[in-house]
Amino acid sequence: MTRTASLRRSAAALLILCGGARGAIAQTTIPDDVHASIRSRVDQGASVGIVVGLVDAAGTRYVAYGRTAMQGGQPVDEHTVYEIGSITKVFTALTLADMAHRGEVRLDDPVQRYLPDSAVVPARGDKVITLRLLSAQRSGLPRMPSNFAPRDPSNPYADYGPDRMLAFLAGYTLTRDPGERYEYSNLGQGLLGLALARRDGTSYEEMIRTRILTPLGMRETMITLGPEARAHLATGHSGGRQVSSWEFDAVAGAGALRSTAADMTRFLAAAMGLVHSGLDSAFALTYVVQGDAGSPAMDIGLAWHILKRPAGRIVWHNGGTGGFRTWAGFDPVRNVGVVVLSNSSLSADDIGVHLLDPTVPLALQRTAIAMSADSLERYAGRYQLAPTFAITVSREGDALFAQATGQSAFRLWPSAPNEFFLREVDAQVTFVRDDAGRVPSLVLHQGGQNIPGPRVP
């Protein structure tokens, strides 16, 4: 049985209605085009399993399709555990807002105040890095530290500890004033999480559990997996291959959390005020605009990005780890929230945005055709596109993979004989065949360029 046929038989799309009052309250639906797009992505191999949750005043609905793993696994549902990556930053921001609301910290406190006495945080004159600037991505710190050199590239954050983070900060010179402009920084968000946990006198995970997860009843969100969560954990995939889960140390506040669609819709309901908790004021503070996010069409609050559309605002954040892509957001006027969880490295952001603003189209899904292993074998080889840039093409079973110099391998999907595409990026490859059926070269189509590469020994 082919993988596609197996998925069709064992992971039929689910539409689950639950919770909320009915009657006069208008219920937002998950439209047919989203159902079709989810099925297409899984059936065509672009994604392995996708769960979408939608919550409004009428209740919560889910669509789930696919499996927790490409080989084996279980059908996904709203209780399947996914790495949510950078959506973790919103939890870090909410903790900051809660601490500020309780008077435990002030947003404009220097982060230096909550670090060890020996720590040295860079500044420019009288401009210092504050808690607010870290959360609003305006600290002046780079996206990643220069001393980030993972022992295991498949689990890159696991060995980056506080000592290395503080060593980088002590030796770093800011290139502009803190607060001057937006620059997305995983380092900055990790530093914020580290400082808040130190102020709280506990670990980052325990801080999030005590201040957010327990008050909101989010029992399926965590960093450290227990037996039940591990049984429901999806496996990440990239380029058609299974990849390792990611672990975090010093930068846990930037991306360490794992969650489910059931928990994330509960989180969004609280963010929109559909359910109330002791966090109402803190939630409201997180999406107060702190500045632009590098574009006239985008602002940023505390971690949340705020997309300005003709139809209104969308408050959102996405996430990505080695084999997962996630999205969470809401319309603060209509009070509709959406979460999209996928155990594939292919972005599914368009599903979330489309559900909140249907004028934003769903991404075009290319259709792959079947090709035999023997047919694919003829393309295997090394192709030189520039003196220091080559693409190595290899066959594994009935799949073809391309690995560019210094990059990971990605699967090539056939759309026609000699024509292939990548799902992770908007790129296509044409293999050139001569009259004898040999393949002397290829052409990479990407970014409006057509770059030829001859086959080399």
BARO-55550 format. One line per 4 residues: their letters; for each residue x, y, z of C-alpha. Coordinates in steps of 0.001 Angstrom, whole numbers, plus 500000, padded with zeros to 6 digits. Layout:
A	X:Y:Z | ...
% end
This chain:
MTRT	500000:500000:500000 | 501337:503463:499158 | 501828:506036:501899 | 499081:508260:500439
ASLR	496584:505413:500291 | 497433:504434:503841 | 496849:507966:505085 | 493542:508176:503281
RSAA	492300:505001:504915 | 493626:505496:508416 | 493497:509264:508958 | 490260:510576:507550
ALLI	489598:514242:508283 | 487899:514911:511596 | 485532:517743:512387 | 484949:517903:516124
LCGG	482444:520315:517672 | 482678:520889:521387 | 482089:523385:524153 | 480443:526767:524197
ARGA	476834:527868:524156 | 474791:527621:520991 | 471572:529378:520095 | 471854:533047:519112
IAQT	475669:533100:519072 | 476998:532962:515512 | 479448:530126:515043 | 482500:530656:512848
TIPD	482943:527684:510546 | 486042:526011:509183 | 485357:526322:505442 | 485614:523618:502815
DVHA	488690:525155:501167 | 490656:524732:504401 | 489537:521109:504732 | 490607:520483:501133
SIRS	493963:522249:501605 | 494782:520206:504711 | 493915:516932:502957 | 495966:517928:499913
RVDQ	499053:518803:501962 | 499008:515466:503752 | 497996:513311:500782 | 500682:514905:498602
GASV	503341:514423:501281 | 503895:518104:502037 | 502841:517524:505639 | 502542:514438:507798
GIVV	499790:515527:510167 | 497933:518826:510647 | 495567:519869:513423 | 493613:523128:513197
GLVD	491639:524529:516111 | 489188:527434:515904 | 487599:529077:518947 | 485018:531826:519328
AAGT	482097:532641:521607 | 480159:529675:520212 | 482778:527104:521200 | 485737:525228:519754
RYVA	486060:523247:516533 | 488937:521097:515302 | 490045:519615:512018 | 492702:516904:512232
YGRT	494187:514936:509340 | 497259:512758:508970 | 499430:510896:511444 | 501968:511484:514164
AMQG	504711:509882:512062 | 505298:509177:508393 | 506077:505562:509158 | 503514:504159:511578
GQPV	502314:506534:514228 | 498719:507282:515151 | 496039:509535:513670 | 496482:513080:514962
DEHT	493792:514833:517003 | 493367:517856:519251 | 495353:516102:522011 | 498408:515353:519842
VYEI	501498:517044:521309 | 503541:519309:519019 | 506645:521425:519522 | 505270:524972:519244
GSIT	508664:526656:518894 | 508580:530440:518949 | 504969:530631:520095 | 506711:530041:523433
KVFT	507725:533720:523261 | 504091:534720:523845 | 504096:532729:527094 | 507305:534477:528137
ALTL	505698:537833:527342 | 502564:536955:529307 | 504712:536090:532315 | 506440:539464:532021
ADMA	503073:541219:531817 | 501770:539282:534834 | 504842:540174:536887 | 504478:543824:535881
HRGE	500781:543822:536760 | 501589:542403:540204 | 504348:544969:540776 | 507104:542361:540884
VRLD	508969:543992:537996 | 508535:547050:535821 | 508533:546799:532044 | 511295:549390:531803
DPVQ	513577:547764:534351 | 517041:547024:532943 | 517432:543284:532390 | 520796:543641:534142
RYLP	518891:543947:537445 | 517678:540355:537258 | 520923:538692:536234 | 523901:537596:538343
DSAV	526083:540436:539663 | 528908:539219:537438 | 526811:539571:534256 | 527628:542366:531826
VPAR	524813:543435:529488 | 525835:545706:526599 | 524521:549287:526499 | 525086:552454:524457
GDKV	525608:555482:526615 | 522553:555837:528821 | 520446:553529:526613 | 520114:550138:528285
ITLR	518318:546917:527373 | 515069:546670:529308 | 512552:543896:529832 | 510090:545701:527555
LLSA	512609:546029:524722 | 513519:542345:524912 | 509875:541284:524659 | 509117:543783:521872
QRSG	512121:542636:519793 | 513770:546056:519997 | 516727:545268:522267 | 519462:545703:519664
LPRM	520679:542149:520253 | 521236:539936:517191 | 518968:537069:516234 | 521524:534534:517434
PSNF	524801:534831:519402 | 528090:534381:517577 | 529200:531686:520048 | 526278:529455:519116
APRD	528027:526286:517917 | 525925:523206:518699 | 527614:519860:519209 | 524561:518226:517619
PSNP	523090:520289:514743 | 519953:518128:514838 | 519283:519377:518399 | 520948:522780:518205
YADY	519837:524551:521403 | 520372:521714:523863 | 523933:522627:524878 | 523655:526422:524831
GPDR	523658:527191:528547 | 523525:530381:530643 | 527320:530611:530954 | 527721:530794:527185
MLAF	524896:533308:526861 | 526383:535599:529502 | 529850:535221:527983 | 528493:536391:524637
LAGY	526725:539378:526205 | 529890:540426:528055 | 531842:540578:524813 | 529171:542004:522494
TLTR	529077:545601:521286 | 525666:546918:520274 | 525538:548309:516745 | 522644:550678:517539
DPGE	520752:552059:520501 | 518357:549737:522347 | 514831:550614:521244 | 515959:552116:517939
RYEY	514290:549543:515710 | 512802:546082:515433 | 515039:543043:514990 | 513760:539562:515744
SNLG	516042:537947:518318 | 515856:534442:519732 | 518783:535417:521938 | 516848:538353:523386
QGLL	513774:536277:524167 | 515918:533591:525763 | 517619:536235:527905 | 514214:537560:528975
GLAL	513040:534092:530018 | 516282:533519:531932 | 515965:536840:533784 | 512296:536355:534694
ARRD	512906:532839:535993 | 515758:534135:538117 | 513481:536869:539486 | 510871:534195:540198
GTSY	513409:532020:541976 | 512621:528919:539934 | 513147:527277:536538 | 511616:528653:533374
EEMI	509325:525631:533047 | 508104:525823:536641 | 507515:529562:536287 | 505344:529061:533193
RTRI	503479:526178:534807 | 502693:528095:537989 | 501829:531452:536449 | 500094:530435:533200
LTPL	499422:526759:532631 | 497815:525894:535964 | 495576:529008:536146 | 494351:528367:532596
GMRE	493907:524614:533036 | 496450:523831:530309 | 497395:520306:531326 | 498801:519309:527933
TMIT	501444:522053:527666 | 504956:521486:529011 | 508661:521317:528268 | 509527:518069:530043
LGPE	507411:515228:528700 | 505699:512809:531048 | 504658:509297:529947 | 501177:510361:528791
ARAH	502464:513322:526789 | 505195:511212:525211 | 502554:508716:524082 | 500768:511544:522247
LATG	503896:513258:520888 | 504080:513801:517139 | 507376:513122:515377 | 508932:516012:513470
HSGG	509730:515736:509763 | 511854:517778:507367 | 512460:517132:503714 | 510445:513934:503901
RQVS	512583:512554:506715 | 512028:512059:510416 | 514083:514490:512532 | 514978:514786:516203
SWEF	513020:516710:518787 | 514609:519916:520050 | 515615:520619:523634 | 516461:524004:525149
DAVA	518631:525318:527968 | 519375:529062:528299 | 517053:530124:525486 | 514036:528115:526705
GAGA	511974:531318:526733 | 512360:531562:522967 | 511034:528171:521904 | 510962:525279:524383
LRST	507245:524620:524929 | 505198:521738:523582 | 501417:521884:523418 | 498223:520615:521807
AADM	495425:522210:519822 | 493081:521665:522784 | 495359:523630:525113 | 496213:526327:522588
TRFL	492554:527088:521844 | 492073:527402:525611 | 494997:529853:525678 | 493534:531891:522799
AAAM	490100:531967:524455 | 491741:533507:527524 | 493757:535948:525389 | 490521:537186:523786
GLVH	488642:537392:527091 | 486169:534645:526193 | 487107:532986:529462 | 488358:534849:532503
SGLD	491238:534213:534846 | 493625:536172:537001 | 495589:536829:533810 | 493046:539096:532076
SAFA	495012:542320:532645 | 498290:540666:531703 | 496846:539321:528458 | 495522:542784:527552
LTYV	498963:544292:528099 | 500666:541802:525764 | 498958:543114:522652 | 499340:546827:523373
VQGD	501428:548118:520436 | 505063:548755:521396 | 506222:549857:517951 | 506396:548738:514355
AGSP	507748:545332:513382 | 509879:546540:510513 | 506948:547192:508168 | 504076:549697:507944
AMDI	501742:546701:507784 | 502993:545076:510990 | 503239:546221:514607 | 504473:544338:517648
GLAW	503223:544160:521217 | 504928:542099:523875 | 505977:539193:521599 | 502689:539190:519648
HILK	502939:540478:516086 | 499971:542542:514949 | 499159:542364:511240 | 497167:545309:509913
RPAG	494709:544230:507230 | 491825:546089:505500 | 489461:543709:507311 | 491041:544477:510706
RIVW	493945:543382:512881 | 495338:539888:513361 | 497347:539300:516547 | 499635:536345:515914
HNGG	502881:534455:516381 | 504251:531442:514577 | 506798:528828:515533 | 509215:526410:513976
TGGF	511648:523784:515204 | 513533:521187:513174 | 510452:519240:512114 | 507458:521324:513237
RTWA	505666:524460:512025 | 502961:526117:514119 | 500792:529248:514112 | 498471:530875:516645
GFDP	496503:534087:516330 | 493216:535861:516826 | 491020:538702:515638 | 490530:540925:518731
VRNV	487371:542558:517335 | 485487:539475:516166 | 486991:537387:519012 | 487906:534470:516774
GVVV	491109:532534:517456 | 492955:529948:515368 | 495806:527524:516030 | 497548:525442:513339
LSNS	499934:522642:514325 | 501959:520582:511849 | 504720:518006:512303 | 506473:519053:509116
SLSA	508999:521795:508346 | 506685:523222:505675 | 504947:526409:506821 | 501207:526287:507424
DDIG	500893:529982:508390 | 498624:530658:505431 | 495909:528418:506916 | 495781:530443:510108
VHLL	495775:533831:508382 | 493191:532685:505816 | 490802:531521:508531 | 490884:534991:510118
DPTV	490961:536918:506822 | 489614:534920:503843 | 490944:537555:501410 | 494415:536099:502106
PLAL	494661:533066:499808 | 495754:529611:500816 | 499163:528604:499489 | 499250:526874:496127
QRTA	499741:523140:496555 | 501747:521509:493775 | 500786:517977:492852 | 503422:515255:492843
IAMS	503336:512282:490490 | 504614:508773:491135 | 507969:507707:489678 | 509739:504393:490065
ADSL	513012:504047:491930 | 514752:503070:488666 | 513497:506242:486978 | 514735:508391:489840
ERYA	518155:506758:489962 | 519206:508364:486668 | 519149:511811:488305 | 521494:510911:491185
GRYQ	524782:512750:491038 | 526618:515974:491844 | 525839:519167:489943 | 528116:522243:490110
LAPT	526174:525523:489945 | 529028:527819:491038 | 532687:527361:492068 | 531710:527001:495732
FAIT	528110:525838:495361 | 526921:522413:494271 | 523807:520277:494641 | 524168:516586:495411
VSRE	521165:514523:494330 | 520636:511100:495874 | 517940:508454:495796 | 516608:506741:498900
GDAL	514046:504097:498008 | 511375:505737:495884 | 512343:509284:496942 | 514851:511765:495517
FAQA	516744:514204:497738 | 518833:517301:496988 | 521486:518682:499317 | 523075:522028:498500
TGQS	526503:522998:499808 | 526289:523766:503532 | 522584:522962:503759 | 520338:520123:504866
AFRL	518926:517648:502370 | 515405:518260:501058 | 513152:515956:499140 | 512576:516607:495437
WPSA	508996:515888:494392 | 508323:515005:490734 | 505631:517048:488979 | 506479:515682:485493
PNEF	509304:513652:483955 | 512497:515662:484547 | 510585:518318:486549 | 510781:518444:490353
FLRE	509860:520865:493143 | 510691:521456:496789 | 507974:521913:499371 | 510027:523788:501988
VDAQ	510898:526704:499696 | 509588:528077:496413 | 512136:526339:494196 | 512035:523903:491293
VTFV	514620:521752:489532 | 514645:520736:485866 | 516944:517866:484860 | 518238:518148:481290
RDDA	518303:514852:479376 | 520102:514224:476084 | 518947:512040:473205 | 520588:508992:474779
GRVP	518613:509448:478008 | 521612:510629:480026 | 521325:513565:482446 | 524300:515898:481871
SLVL	522968:518886:483855 | 520151:520464:485832 | 518620:523928:486146 | 517635:525400:489529
HQGG	514657:527766:489328 | 514504:530006:492391 | 513911:533677:493147 | 513266:534489:489485
QNIP	516614:533015:488428 | 517359:529956:486308 | 520759:528649:487340 | 522304:525818:485285
GPRV	524608:523255:486820 | 526570:520632:484871 | 526957:517163:486322 | 530455:516545:487683
P	532283:513386:488786
% end
